[in-house]
Amino acid sequence: MLLLSLRVLISTTNSTLWPHLSFSSVSGFLYVCVCLKAEEFESKAHGLLEWLTDAERHLRYQGSVQDLAEVLEQQLGDHQVQSAIVSLYVNY
């Protein structure tokens, strides 16, 4: 009799508790995934803001645009490098 009541108790517990535990573990996993994505986004946004600050500082103290072809080519090369860096942040 005790064995039968124990089996009934275990089967009742399994049928009611298992879906709850399963749902809790899945929702916990999803929460962790969302937190990791948020942390990754925050890190990228912080890096982009640092880059923008450096670019603003560079442009503020750069002075006027030069008329010399070599200087213009150097500035164009710098711009292309910075554009590539920004595209990494935007496309990632």
Secondary structure, 3 states (H helix, E strand, C coil): CHHHHHHHHHHHHHHHHHHHHHHHHHHHHHHHHHHHHHHHHHHHHHHHHHHHHHHHHHHHCCCCCCCCHHHHHHHHHHHHHHHHHHHHHHHC
